[in-house]
Amino acid sequence: MLHKARVKPMTAGAAMLMLALFPAEPASAGELVTIVPEAHYPEGPLWHDGKLYFAEMTRHRIAEWDGRTVRTFWAQKGCGMTSIAPAPGGLFLVTCHLGRAVVWVRDIGHMAALYTEGAGGEPVGNPNDSAADGRGGVYFSSSGKFAAGAAATGAVYHIVPGGAPRRVASKIHYANGVVVGPRGLYLYVSAHLARQVLRFRIARDGALSGREIWLRLADVVKREAGAGPLSGPDGLVFDGTGNLFIAEYGAGRVLVIGPDKRLKKIIAVPNRFVTSVEFGPGKRNLYITAPGDITRWPYKGAVYKLAEPLR
């Protein structure tokens, strides 16, 4: 039974509503293909059970793409979703960045529980990215203020079904992308405004320790001309050989960093505000979410697919 403390009722949106139909396009190795030409601030892609899920923050929904059709998986006005992560028992954790909450949603698209506070009674702030820990729980970032010169108030939480979110890291300069490393020993976190990727050792209970700066973007690449002071590492994903793919928000590119921390490749993306990356089955296809114009609501962007990105 799910934890009921600090849980608020929420009316579920219409599930599985067809909103658009896009033909599947074949992709050859190294070719970037647009699979969803119009998405409203797309972010937080997840490949799960043969479908690509992704958040549309300004449309307040989680969408799913089955290779041809985009449908609504779960929608709730005011949530402002930015990511989705799977958990056992047919549950997904959805981060409500604008709604300042995290929500457990069942695989049929119904809300099961909502949390606005952590286990210590503190607000969870603006939850952003999320990643399954491989042990039945989920890590999610709580970003902090997104502004040049803002204090480092970002945090990382760990949550399991039936328990309130537990803060496991703090004082991060805009906590953004999170991903568990290939062997499950470390959690990698984007410190976006510091232009760093942090690394933490994972304990059996999900606690984090041994914080270190794993990568400084300045050590491997120059800041893109015109990117501005808010550019930095956003979503993260590993391929099957230990290469870390970093969505660089504001720079229109994905950085590929080898296990030796050297830059292996730069993948150009048409839309400048690249938010996140995800691999499909077999780590063959890379999916990329990227808004284009963030000066005009609803900040429209696209979802892309890149086959065999290192070829």
WOGIZI-V722942 format. One record per residue. N is the residue number from 1. RES is the residue in one letter. PHI is phi in whole degrees, 0 to 359 (999 if undefined). OMEGA is omega in whole degrees, 0 to 359 (NA if undefined). NEAR is the number of other C-alpha atoms within 12 Angstrom. Layout:
n->N res->RES phi->PHI omega->OMEGA near->NEAR
n->N res->RES phi->PHI omega->OMEGA near->NEAR
This chain:
n->1 res->M phi->999 omega->183 near->10
n->2 res->L phi->287 omega->177 near->23
n->3 res->H phi->302 omega->185 near->21
n->4 res->K phi->254 omega->181 near->17
n->5 res->A phi->293 omega->179 near->19
n->6 res->R phi->58 omega->178 near->26
n->7 res->V phi->258 omega->181 near->24
n->8 res->K phi->246 omega->179 near->19
n->9 res->P phi->290 omega->178 near->18
n->10 res->M phi->215 omega->178 near->24
n->11 res->T phi->280 omega->181 near->20
n->12 res->A phi->288 omega->175 near->28
n->13 res->G phi->283 omega->178 near->25
n->14 res->A phi->295 omega->183 near->23
n->15 res->A phi->268 omega->173 near->25
n->16 res->M phi->57 omega->178 near->25
n->17 res->L phi->274 omega->181 near->21
n->18 res->M phi->288 omega->180 near->19
n->19 res->L phi->245 omega->181 near->22
n->20 res->A phi->201 omega->179 near->21
n->21 res->L phi->231 omega->182 near->19
n->22 res->F phi->237 omega->179 near->20
n->23 res->P phi->292 omega->175 near->17
n->24 res->A phi->292 omega->182 near->19
n->25 res->E phi->245 omega->177 near->20
n->26 res->P phi->292 omega->179 near->18
n->27 res->A phi->231 omega->174 near->21
n->28 res->S phi->270 omega->185 near->16
n->29 res->A phi->305 omega->177 near->17
n->30 res->G phi->79 omega->181 near->21
n->31 res->E phi->260 omega->179 near->23
n->32 res->L phi->276 omega->183 near->27
n->33 res->V phi->243 omega->175 near->28
n->34 res->T phi->279 omega->180 near->30
n->35 res->I phi->257 omega->173 near->33
n->36 res->V phi->231 omega->187 near->40
n->37 res->P phi->286 omega->178 near->28
n->38 res->E phi->221 omega->175 near->28
n->39 res->A phi->227 omega->185 near->41
n->40 res->H phi->267 omega->187 near->34
n->41 res->Y phi->44 omega->181 near->43
n->42 res->P phi->287 omega->183 near->49
n->43 res->E phi->196 omega->169 near->55
n->44 res->G phi->59 omega->181 near->55
n->45 res->P phi->292 omega->178 near->48
n->46 res->L phi->219 omega->172 near->43
n->47 res->W phi->267 omega->184 near->32
n->48 res->H phi->209 omega->176 near->25
n->49 res->D phi->50 omega->174 near->15
n->50 res->G phi->80 omega->180 near->16
n->51 res->K phi->227 omega->173 near->24
n->52 res->L phi->260 omega->174 near->42
n->53 res->Y phi->263 omega->174 near->45
n->54 res->F phi->206 omega->180 near->51
n->55 res->A phi->271 omega->168 near->51
n->56 res->E phi->239 omega->190 near->50
n->57 res->M phi->300 omega->185 near->42
n->58 res->T phi->276 omega->172 near->32
n->59 res->R phi->260 omega->177 near->34
n->60 res->H phi->56 omega->178 near->36
n->61 res->R phi->210 omega->164 near->46
n->62 res->I phi->259 omega->179 near->52
n->63 res->A phi->257 omega->174 near->47
n->64 res->E phi->228 omega->181 near->42
n->65 res->W phi->236 omega->184 near->38
n->66 res->D phi->259 omega->183 near->28
n->67 res->G phi->107 omega->178 near->24
n->68 res->R phi->224 omega->191 near->21
n->69 res->T phi->241 omega->172 near->25
n->70 res->V phi->258 omega->179 near->33
n->71 res->R phi->232 omega->174 near->32
n->72 res->T phi->276 omega->173 near->33
n->73 res->F phi->273 omega->178 near->39
n->74 res->W phi->206 omega->180 near->43
n->75 res->A phi->224 omega->175 near->36
n->76 res->Q phi->203 omega->180 near->35
n->77 res->K phi->302 omega->178 near->22
n->78 res->G phi->93 omega->182 near->22
n->79 res->C phi->287 omega->183 near->36
n->80 res->G phi->65 omega->186 near->37
n->81 res->M phi->296 omega->175 near->45
n->82 res->T phi->230 omega->177 near->51
n->83 res->S phi->195 omega->177 near->56
n->84 res->I phi->215 omega->180 near->51
n->85 res->A phi->222 omega->183 near->46
n->86 res->P phi->276 omega->175 near->37
n->87 res->A phi->217 omega->181 near->29
n->88 res->P phi->298 omega->176 near->22
n->89 res->G phi->75 omega->179 near->20
n->90 res->G phi->73 omega->179 near->21
n->91 res->L phi->257 omega->171 near->30
n->92 res->F phi->230 omega->171 near->40
n->93 res->L phi->264 omega->178 near->50
n->94 res->V phi->246 omega->176 near->60
n->95 res->T phi->268 omega->176 near->53
n->96 res->C phi->262 omega->185 near->47
n->97 res->H phi->295 omega->180 near->39
n->98 res->L phi->282 omega->180 near->30
n->99 res->G phi->277 omega->176 near->29
n->100 res->R phi->56 omega->182 near->30
n->101 res->A phi->202 omega->167 near->40
n->102 res->V phi->238 omega->188 near->52
n->103 res->V phi->229 omega->168 near->54
n->104 res->W phi->273 omega->180 near->47
n->105 res->V phi->239 omega->178 near->39
n->106 res->R phi->281 omega->186 near->27
n->107 res->D phi->293 omega->174 near->28
n->108 res->I phi->266 omega->176 near->20
n->109 res->G phi->86 omega->179 near->31
n->110 res->H phi->250 omega->179 near->30
n->111 res->M phi->289 omega->180 near->32
n->112 res->A phi->251 omega->180 near->32
n->113 res->A phi->198 omega->180 near->33
n->114 res->L phi->225 omega->179 near->39
n->115 res->Y phi->234 omega->174 near->44
n->116 res->T phi->250 omega->181 near->34
n->117 res->E phi->230 omega->174 near->29
n->118 res->G phi->276 omega->181 near->31
n->119 res->A phi->298 omega->179 near->23
n->120 res->G phi->271 omega->179 near->16
n->121 res->G phi->89 omega->181 near->16
n->122 res->E phi->278 omega->176 near->20
n->123 res->P phi->298 omega->179 near->25
n->124 res->V phi->280 omega->175 near->41
n->125 res->G phi->72 omega->181 near->34
n->126 res->N phi->247 omega->179 near->37
n->127 res->P phi->303 omega->186 near->49
n->128 res->N phi->234 omega->182 near->52
n->129 res->D phi->265 omega->180 near->51
n->130 res->S phi->210 omega->180 near->53
n->131 res->A phi->205 omega->175 near->45
n->132 res->A phi->296 omega->182 near->35
n->133 res->D phi->270 omega->181 near->36
n->134 res->G phi->81 omega->182 near->26
n->135 res->R phi->232 omega->179 near->23
n->136 res->G phi->105 omega->179 near->26
n->137 res->G phi->246 omega->182 near->34
n->138 res->V phi->220 omega->168 near->45
n->139 res->Y phi->265 omega->171 near->50
n->140 res->F phi->218 omega->179 near->55
n->141 res->S phi->268 omega->172 near->54
n->142 res->S phi->239 omega->202 near->53
n->143 res->S phi->290 omega->192 near->44
n->144 res->G phi->95 omega->184 near->33
n->145 res->K phi->280 omega->181 near->27
n->146 res->F phi->261 omega->180 near->27
n->147 res->A phi->201 omega->177 near->19
n->148 res->A phi->301 omega->180 near->19
n->149 res->G phi->83 omega->179 near->15
n->150 res->A phi->292 omega->178 near->20
n->151 res->A phi->292 omega->180 near->20
n->152 res->A phi->277 omega->184 near->24
n->153 res->T phi->247 omega->179 near->28
n->154 res->G phi->289 omega->183 near->37
n->155 res->A phi->213 omega->173 near->41
n->156 res->V phi->235 omega->178 near->49
n->157 res->Y phi->242 omega->173 near->49
n->158 res->H phi->236 omega->181 near->41
n->159 res->I phi->221 omega->173 near->44
n->160 res->V phi->235 omega->177 near->38
n->161 res->P phi->304 omega->180 near->34
n->162 res->G phi->96 omega->180 near->26
n->163 res->G phi->226 omega->178 near->27
n->164 res->A phi->285 omega->178 near->34
n->165 res->P phi->299 omega->180 near->45
n->166 res->R phi->244 omega->181 near->34
n->167 res->R phi->287 omega->185 near->31
n->168 res->V phi->239 omega->175 near->33
n->169 res->A phi->203 omega->183 near->38
n->170 res->S phi->212 omega->178 near->28
n->171 res->K phi->56 omega->178 near->24
n->172 res->I phi->255 omega->184 near->36
n->173 res->H phi->281 omega->186 near->36
n->174 res->Y phi->64 omega->178 near->44
n->175 res->A phi->293 omega->185 near->45
n->176 res->N phi->230 omega->184 near->55
n->177 res->G phi->297 omega->175 near->54
n->178 res->V phi->227 omega->176 near->53
n->179 res->V phi->205 omega->175 near->45
n->180 res->V phi->277 omega->182 near->35
n->181 res->G phi->294 omega->187 near->31
n->182 res->P phi->304 omega->182 near->20
n->183 res->R phi->261 omega->179 near->16
n->184 res->G phi->75 omega->184 near->22
n->185 res->L phi->268 omega->186 near->23
n->186 res->Y phi->229 omega->170 near->29
n->187 res->L phi->251 omega->177 near->46
n->188 res->Y phi->255 omega->186 near->48
n->189 res->V phi->226 omega->174 near->52
n->190 res->S phi->282 omega->168 near->52
n->191 res->A phi->265 omega->195 near->47
n->192 res->H phi->305 omega->186 near->47
n->193 res->L phi->287 omega->174 near->37
n->194 res->A phi->273 omega->183 near->34
n->195 res->R phi->56 omega->181 near->38
n->196 res->Q phi->226 omega->167 near->34
n->197 res->V phi->246 omega->180 near->42
n->198 res->L phi->266 omega->176 near->41
n->199 res->R phi->226 omega->179 near->30
n->200 res->F phi->232 omega->173 near->30
n->201 res->R phi->278 omega->182 near->26
n->202 res->I phi->263 omega->175 near->28
n->203 res->A phi->270 omega->181 near->18
n->204 res->R phi->303 omega->183 near->17
n->205 res->D phi->270 omega->179 near->20
n->206 res->G phi->93 omega->178 near->33
n->207 res->A phi->295 omega->180 near->27
n->208 res->L phi->245 omega->178 near->31
n->209 res->S phi->207 omega->175 near->22
n->210 res->G phi->63 omega->181 near->19
n->211 res->R phi->304 omega->176 near->22
n->212 res->E phi->212 omega->172 near->22
n->213 res->I phi->276 omega->182 near->22
n->214 res->W phi->281 omega->182 near->27
n->215 res->L phi->211 omega->167 near->31
n->216 res->R phi->255 omega->181 near->28
n->217 res->L phi->303 omega->181 near->34
n->218 res->A phi->297 omega->180 near->18
n->219 res->D phi->280 omega->185 near->17
n->220 res->V phi->237 omega->185 near->21
n->221 res->V phi->204 omega->176 near->27
n->222 res->K phi->278 omega->176 near->19
n->223 res->R phi->297 omega->181 near->25
n->224 res->E phi->300 omega->179 near->24
n->225 res->A phi->301 omega->179 near->13
n->226 res->G phi->82 omega->183 near->13
n->227 res->A phi->290 omega->178 near->19
n->228 res->G phi->87 omega->185 near->18
n->229 res->P phi->288 omega->181 near->21
n->230 res->L phi->262 omega->177 near->28
n->231 res->S phi->285 omega->180 near->37
n->232 res->G phi->171 omega->182 near->46
n->233 res->P phi->291 omega->179 near->48
n->234 res->D phi->246 omega->184 near->51
n->235 res->G phi->292 omega->184 near->49
n->236 res->L phi->230 omega->172 near->50
n->237 res->V phi->204 omega->176 near->45
n->238 res->F phi->260 omega->170 near->34
n->239 res->D phi->269 omega->185 near->32
n->240 res->G phi->282 omega->181 near->23
n->241 res->T phi->244 omega->175 near->20
n->242 res->G phi->89 omega->175 near->21
n->243 res->N phi->279 omega->179 near->26
n->244 res->L phi->262 omega->177 near->42
n->245 res->F phi->262 omega->184 near->48
n->246 res->I phi->243 omega->173 near->51
n->247 res->A phi->284 omega->180 near->49
n->248 res->E phi->262 omega->181 near->48
n->249 res->Y phi->296 omega->178 near->43
n->250 res->G phi->88 omega->185 near->36
n->251 res->A phi->245 omega->179 near->36
n->252 res->G phi->63 omega->182 near->35
n->253 res->R phi->200 omega->172 near->37
n->254 res->V phi->243 omega->179 near->46
n->255 res->L phi->264 omega->177 near->42
n->256 res->V phi->248 omega->184 near->35
n->257 res->I phi->247 omega->180 near->33
n->258 res->G phi->284 omega->178 near->23
n->259 res->P phi->302 omega->178 near->20
n->260 res->D phi->275 omega->179 near->15
n->261 res->K phi->70 omega->176 near->23
n->262 res->R phi->264 omega->178 near->22
n->263 res->L phi->288 omega->180 near->25
n->264 res->K phi->260 omega->183 near->23
n->265 res->K phi->195 omega->170 near->23
n->266 res->I phi->241 omega->179 near->28
n->267 res->I phi->257 omega->180 near->36
n->268 res->A phi->282 omega->179 near->29
n->269 res->V phi->235 omega->183 near->36
n->270 res->P phi->302 omega->179 near->26
n->271 res->N phi->275 omega->188 near->35
n->272 res->R phi->291 omega->191 near->35
n->273 res->F phi->265 omega->182 near->40
n->274 res->V phi->290 omega->185 near->46
n->275 res->T phi->259 omega->185 near->53
n->276 res->S phi->198 omega->183 near->52
n->277 res->V phi->218 omega->180 near->51
n->278 res->E phi->203 omega->175 near->47
n->279 res->F phi->261 omega->172 near->35
n->280 res->G phi->273 omega->183 near->31
n->281 res->P phi->298 omega->180 near->20
n->282 res->G phi->74 omega->181 near->16
n->283 res->K phi->57 omega->183 near->24
n->284 res->R phi->273 omega->182 near->24
n->285 res->N phi->257 omega->176 near->31
n->286 res->L phi->261 omega->177 near->44
n->287 res->Y phi->253 omega->186 near->50
n->288 res->I phi->230 omega->175 near->55
n->289 res->T phi->252 omega->183 near->56
n->290 res->A phi->202 omega->168 near->49
n->291 res->P phi->294 omega->178 near->41
n->292 res->G phi->256 omega->182 near->31
n->293 res->D phi->264 omega->179 near->24
n->294 res->I phi->260 omega->176 near->22
n->295 res->T phi->263 omega->183 near->11
n->296 res->R phi->232 omega->175 near->13
n->297 res->W phi->301 omega->10 near->16
n->298 res->P phi->262 omega->175 near->21
n->299 res->Y phi->59 omega->184 near->25
n->300 res->K phi->292 omega->178 near->29
n->301 res->G phi->208 omega->184 near->37
n->302 res->A phi->212 omega->172 near->37
n->303 res->V phi->243 omega->184 near->46
n->304 res->Y phi->241 omega->173 near->44
n->305 res->K phi->232 omega->179 near->38
n->306 res->L phi->233 omega->180 near->34
n->307 res->A phi->280 omega->177 near->29
n->308 res->E phi->45 omega->190 near->24
n->309 res->P phi->296 omega->180 near->35
n->310 res->L phi->264 omega->177 near->27
n->311 res->R phi->269 omega->NA near->15
